[in-house]
């Protein structure tokens, strides 16, 4: 294991530490956490989205939170997303929502989660908005897809996320293409064992491009969620060579990362969507962003130890 891989695993382990979470919340500014999320209130998030829309960039809004263990907590989180959907409609901004099913009670029980998601989907139906079901660690993939397909029986403006570091993803994508489910493709940000995930970055990148290629060749709408310039340029080359219509895909990037590149792609006529998280429960999200970008790990450690 090289030093970058070691630091990535260290950061991901720290993401599960309550004591480190308390420390980071106290020092969010010195550690640079605010770079990665739009603020703690829904009003902050809507203002951010309005600014992005003014630059020609779409948004997907994420009310930050992780797995809940009580039904009451899941209902509160579902209510927050219903408020988000109403706020998007009222503000007339161009945004949809991204939702983690463990936040909706998936670990409490399938029916609890499904009930909360059906309430959210009902709110989305009012304004014909789109709901993206986020993918979490490998242990939740089957349950996530199960809930997704149950929801799609009543409302088809729902998509999901697949992770190129998982060996199983190509088969999952085949199923989703066959069912007409739009997909956001990411590399993956959870700590996974080699038994289920590619350990080497080169293999993750190769698989990512193969998955994108599957979607583009089969005219299946895909959200290409990456900051990897080599991948972006590869896709741009395919689009030009194959004369792929630009309304058949979109680039997605995270709030606070490569903002200038997002604006550049939008100005070039591509559909670009920024993933905009907000809320008070931002710690785990922040740590995964650090783990994804090794260049930020040293910055975090210097702040952590006060140097």
C-alpha positions in Angstrom: 0.0 0.0 0.0 1.4 3.4 -1.0 1.3 6.5 1.1 -1.7 8.0 -0.7 -3.7 4.8 -0.2 -2.7 4.7 3.5 -3.8 8.3 4.0 -7.1 7.7 2.2 -7.9 4.7 4.4 -6.9 6.7 7.5 -9.3 9.5 6.6 -12.2 7.1 5.9 -11.6 5.4 9.3 -11.7 8.9 10.9 -15.0 9.5 9.2 -16.6 7.0 11.7 -15.1 8.6 14.8 -17.5 10.7 17.0 -14.6 12.3 18.8 -12.9 13.5 15.6 -16.3 14.6 14.3 -16.7 16.9 17.4 -13.2 18.3 16.9 -13.7 19.0 13.2 -17.1 20.7 13.8 -15.3 23.1 16.1 -12.6 23.9 13.6 -14.5 23.7 10.3 -13.1 27.0 9.0 -9.4 26.2 9.7 -9.8 22.8 8.2 -11.5 24.1 5.1 -14.7 22.2 5.5 -16.9 25.1 4.3 -15.4 24.8 0.9 -17.4 21.6 0.3 -20.9 22.5 1.3 -23.2 25.4 0.7 -24.1 26.2 4.2 -26.2 24.9 7.1 -29.7 26.2 6.1 -32.0 25.6 3.2 -32.0 29.3 2.4 -28.2 29.1 2.1 -28.5 26.2 -0.4 -31.2 27.9 -2.5 -29.1 31.1 -2.7 -26.1 29.0 -3.9 -28.2 27.2 -6.5 -29.6 30.5 -7.8 -26.0 31.7 -8.3 -25.0 28.5 -10.1 -28.1 28.7 -12.4 -27.0 32.2 -13.3 -23.7 30.7 -14.6 -25.6 28.1 -16.7 -25.1 25.3 -14.2 -27.8 23.0 -12.9 -27.9 21.6 -9.4 -28.7 18.6 -7.4 -29.4 19.3 -3.7 -28.4 17.0 -0.9 -29.6 17.6 2.7 -26.6 16.1 4.5 -27.1 13.2 6.8 -26.0 9.6 7.2 -27.6 6.4 8.4 -30.3 6.8 11.0 -31.3 4.1 13.6 -34.7 5.2 14.7 -37.9 5.5 12.7 -38.6 9.0 14.1 -35.3 10.3 12.9 -36.0 9.0 9.4 -39.3 10.7 9.3 -37.6 14.0 10.3 -35.1 13.5 7.4 -37.9 12.8 5.0 -39.8 15.9 6.1 -36.6 17.9 5.4 -36.5 16.6 1.8 -40.2 17.5 1.3 -39.3 21.0 2.4 -36.4 21.0 -0.1 -38.7 20.0 -3.0 -41.2 22.7 -2.1 -38.4 25.3 -1.7 -37.0 24.4 -5.2 -40.4 24.8 -6.7 -41.2 28.1 -4.9 -37.8 29.6 -5.8 -38.1 28.4 -9.4 -34.5 27.3 -9.4 -33.2 24.5 -11.7 -32.4 21.7 -9.3 -33.4 18.2 -8.3 -32.6 16.2 -5.2 -30.2 13.4 -4.1 -31.2 11.1 -1.2 -29.4 8.4 0.8 -31.8 5.6 1.7 -30.1 5.0 5.0 -31.1 8.5 5.9 -34.7 7.5 5.1 -34.5 4.5 7.5 -33.2 1.7 5.3 -31.3 0.2 8.2 -34.5 0.5 10.4 -36.5 -1.5 7.9 -37.4 -1.7 4.2 -41.0 -0.6 4.7 -40.0 2.3 6.9 -37.7 3.5 4.2 -40.2 2.9 1.4 -42.9 4.8 3.2 -40.7 7.8 3.7 -39.5 7.7 0.1 -43.1 7.5 -1.2 -43.9 10.7 0.7 -40.9 12.4 -0.9 -41.9 11.1 -4.4 -45.4 12.5 -3.9 -43.9 15.9 -3.2 -41.6 15.5 -6.3 -44.7 14.6 -8.4 -46.3 17.9 -7.5 -43.7 19.9 -9.4 -42.5 17.0 -11.8 -39.1 17.1 -10.2 -36.5 14.4 -10.4 -35.2 12.3 -7.4 -31.8 10.7 -7.4 -31.4 7.8 -5.1 -27.7 7.9 -3.9 -25.7 4.7 -3.6 -23.9 4.0 -0.4 -21.5 1.2 0.6 -21.5 -2.2 -1.1 -23.6 -3.8 1.7 -26.5 -1.5 0.7 -26.5 -1.9 -3.1 -29.1 -4.7 -3.4 -31.5 -3.1 -0.9 -31.1 0.3 -2.6 -32.0 -1.1 -6.0 -34.9 -3.0 -4.5 -36.4 0.2 -3.1 -35.6 2.1 -6.3 -37.6 -0.4 -8.5 -40.5 -0.4 -6.0 -40.7 3.4 -6.3 -40.5 3.4 -10.1 -43.7 1.4 -10.3 -45.5 4.6 -9.4 -43.2 7.4 -10.6 -40.5 7.1 -13.2 -38.6 10.4 -12.6 -36.2 8.5 -10.4 -32.6 7.5 -11.0 -29.8 6.1 -9.0 -26.0 6.0 -8.8 -23.4 3.3 -9.6 -19.8 3.1 -8.5 -17.1 2.0 -10.9 -14.8 0.6 -8.1 -17.3 -2.3 -7.5 -16.8 -5.4 -9.5 -20.6 -5.9 -9.8 -21.4 -2.6 -11.3 -21.3 -3.6 -15.0 -24.1 -6.1 -14.4 -26.1 -3.6 -12.4 -25.8 -1.1 -15.2 -27.0 -3.7 -17.7 -30.1 -4.1 -15.6 -30.7 -0.4 -15.2 -30.3 0.3 -18.9 -32.8 -2.5 -19.6 -35.3 -0.9 -17.2 -34.7 2.7 -18.5 -33.3 4.0 -15.2 -31.0 7.0 -15.6 -27.7 6.7 -13.8 -25.1 8.9 -12.3 -21.6 7.2 -12.6 -19.1 7.8 -9.8 -15.8 6.1 -8.9 -16.8 5.4 -5.3 -16.0 7.0 -1.9 -16.4 4.3 0.7 -13.8 2.0 2.2 -14.4 -1.4 0.6 -12.5 -4.7 0.7 -10.7 -6.1 -2.3 -13.2 -8.9 -2.3 -15.8 -6.5 -3.8 -13.9 -3.6 -5.2 -10.9 -2.9 -7.5 -8.0 -1.9 -5.2 -6.1 -0.1 -7.9 -7.0 3.4 -9.3 -6.1 2.4 -12.9 -8.7 -0.4 -12.8 -11.4 1.9 -11.3 -10.7 4.5 -14.0 -10.8 1.8 -16.8 -14.1 0.5 -15.5 -15.5 4.0 -15.3 -14.8 4.7 -18.9 -16.2 1.3 -20.0 -19.5 2.1 -18.1 -19.7 5.6 -19.6 -19.1 4.0 -23.0 -21.9 1.5 -22.4 -24.4 4.3 -21.8 -23.3 6.5 -24.7 -23.3 3.7 -27.2 -26.8 2.6 -26.2 -28.2 6.1 -26.1 -28.9 5.8 -22.4 -28.9 9.1 -20.5 -26.0 9.2 -18.1 -24.6 11.7 -15.6 -20.8 11.6 -15.8 -19.8 12.6 -12.3 -16.1 13.1 -12.2 -13.4 15.7 -11.7 -10.8 13.6 -13.6 -9.7 15.7 -16.5 -8.4 12.7 -18.5 -11.9 11.2 -18.3 -13.6 14.5 -19.2 -11.4 14.9 -22.2 -12.0 11.3 -23.3 -15.7 11.9 -23.2 -15.4 15.2 -25.1 -13.5 13.2 -27.8 -16.2 10.6 -28.0 -18.9 13.2 -28.3 -17.1 14.9 -31.2 -16.2 11.7 -33.0 -19.6 10.0 -32.7 -21.6 13.2 -32.9 -23.4 12.4 -29.7 -26.1 14.9 -28.9 -25.3 16.9 -25.8 -28.8 16.4 -24.4 -28.0 12.6 -24.0 -25.7 13.1 -21.0 -24.4 15.6 -18.5 -21.3 16.3 -16.5 -21.6 16.4 -12.8 -19.1 17.8 -10.2 -19.2 18.6 -6.5 -19.7 22.0 -5.0 -16.4 23.6 -4.2 -14.3 21.5 -6.5 -13.1 22.6 -10.0 -15.7 25.4 -10.1 -13.9 27.1 -13.0 -14.0 23.9 -15.0 -17.7 23.6 -14.4 -18.3 27.1 -15.7 -16.0 26.4 -18.7 -17.9 23.2 -19.7 -21.2 25.0 -19.3 -20.0 27.9 -21.5 -19.0 25.3 -24.1 -22.6 24.1 -24.3 -22.5 21.0 -22.1 -25.1 20.2 -19.5 -23.3 20.6 -16.2 -24.9 19.9 -12.8 -23.3 20.7 -9.5 -23.9 18.5 -6.5 -24.8 21.0 -3.7 -24.8 19.6 -0.1 -26.1 21.6 2.9 -26.9 21.1 6.5 -25.4 20.7 9.9 -24.5 17.0 9.5 -21.6 17.5 7.1 -18.7 15.8 8.8 -18.8 12.3 7.1 -19.4 13.9 3.7 -16.4 16.2 4.2 -14.2 13.3 5.2 -15.1 11.3 2.1 -14.3 14.4 -0.1 -10.9 14.5 1.5 -10.3 10.8 0.9 -11.3 11.2 -2.7 -8.7 13.9 -3.3 -5.3 13.0 -1.9 -4.0 16.6 -2.5 -6.3 17.8 0.2 -5.2 15.2 2.8 -2.0 17.0 3.8 -4.0 20.2 4.1 -6.4 18.5 6.4 -3.7 16.9 8.6 -1.9 20.3 9.0 -5.1 21.8 10.2 -5.9 18.9 12.4 -2.7 19.0 14.2 -2.6 22.8 14.3 0.5 23.3 12.2 
